[in-house]
Amino acid sequence: MAETTGIKDYIKPENLVYKKTGIMTDNILHYCPGCGHSTMHRIIAEIIDEEGLQSEAIGVSPVGCSVFLYHYIDIDWQEAAHGRAPALATAIKRLCPDKFVFTYQGDGDLAAIGTSETIHSCNRGENFLIVFINNGIYGMTGGQMAPTTLPGMKSTTSPYGRDTRQMGFPLKITDIVATLPGTYYVTRQSVHTPANVRKTKRALRKAVQYQKLNKGTCFVEIVSNCPSGWRMTPVEANKWLEENMLPYYPLGDLKTPSEETSQKTNNPE
């Protein structure tokens, strides 16, 4: 009887294009279809694994859509009260200066409830990484207007659209922290296309490696979507992001170290 060729016969090292990093658990992600959180989890896990930081990494996961982040990446975690992740990360990094410490926060958490903690941690130049997911809405708690909600954008608490005369303007907190003397590297990226995923991974790797220099806070904003909160399909949400979010929150580096300093890292490019 002739041997049949199964799919496993083709899964060889020379044919492998992508595989799940070993430090991601087998737990099923709880995020809505099309949500950018899932992609960001994968990127963070890959970088921690590739940089050999699994035993050195301590993540801080506060309240919000990312509250269960510790279920998915196999490193040490500490959960923080809503908005308080930078304060907790400050304590962890000062007590354990040799550890790689980072927070992972949404816009309602970081730019509203935790505005003070964010600003003062960045101004002090605390030596950890802040990953900021900006989808312009309170995603987990019902789709309310957030500080980052765009003018005219509808939410459950602005059903006719954000009126800047009544509700103020969106808070570009990444632009604010870029002006503070304590920040070292500040960038804004996205994960809504494969090309942007690659750019985000390069930027995040820089931020991870820059922390080794003890030069201050690294801040990475990810402009993301919220298909459920926006009442759109994933495809519609990505298109809306490109047409509306990115003009208001343009992608790119907002603050970068000098070329001489950058060359002292382990080739962040």
C-alpha positions, 0 to 999 in steps of 0.5 A, a space after each residue: 500500500 502506497 504511503 499517503 502524504 499528510 499535512 504534518 509531512 509539510 510542517 518542517 523547519 524549512 517550510 515554517 512561516 510562523 508559529 506561536 511563541 512559546 511563552 503565550 499560553 493555550 488559553 483562548 483569547 476573550 477579545 471581540 473579533 477584529 480587536 487590536 488587543 490580540 495582535 498586541 499580545 502576540 507582538 509583546 510575547 514574541 519580543 519578550 521571548 526573542 529578547 530572552 526576557 521571560 524570567 526578567 519581565 514583570 507586566 502590570 495589567 490594570 482594569 479594562 479590556 486587558 484585565 485578563 492579560 496575565 492569562 495569555 503571556 507566561 511571565 510575572 504579572 501584577 494587577 493594578 487598580 484602574 489607572 494606577 498601573 504607572 504608580 505600581 510599576 514605579 514601585 516594582 522597578 525601584 525595588 527590582 531595578 534589574 527587571 524589565 517592567 512594563 504596563 499595558 493600558 487602555 485610553 480610559 485607564 491611562 488618559 482618564 482615571 490614571 492621567 495623574 499617574 501617567 503624567 507624573 511617572 513620565 515626568 519623573 522619568 521612571 525607567 519602565 515601558 508604557 504600552 497605551 492602547 487607544 481605541 477612542 472609547 471605553 471598550 469594556 464598560 459599555 462604550 462610553 466617551 473617553 478622553 480620546 473620543 474624536 469630535 463628532 464621534 458617537 458613544 453611549 454617553 455622546 449618542 449625538 457625537 462628541 460636542 467639543 463645546 460641551 465635552 472638550 477636545 480629545 486629549 492627545 496624551 502621547 503628544 503631552 508626554 513627549 514634551 516631558 523631560 523624563 520620557 526617552 522614546 515616545 512613538 505612536 503606531 497601529 496594528 490594523 494592517 500587516 505592514 503596520 504590525 511589522 512597524 509596531 514590532 520594530 518600535 516596541 523592540 526599540 522601547 524594550 531595548 532602550 529600557 536597558 539604558 536607564 534613560 527614562 520612560 518609553 511610551 508606545 501608543 497603539 491606535 486601535 479599533 473597537 468593533 463592538 464599541 463602534 458598532 461596526 464589523 472588523 473590516 468597517 472598523 479598520 477602514 473607519 480607523 484609517 479615515 478618522 482616527 489616524 488623521 487625528 492621531 498620526 502615526 510615527 515617532 514623537 520623541 527619539 534618542 540621539 543617534 549616538 545613544 541609540 547605537 549603544 543598544 543591542 541593534 534595536 532596528 
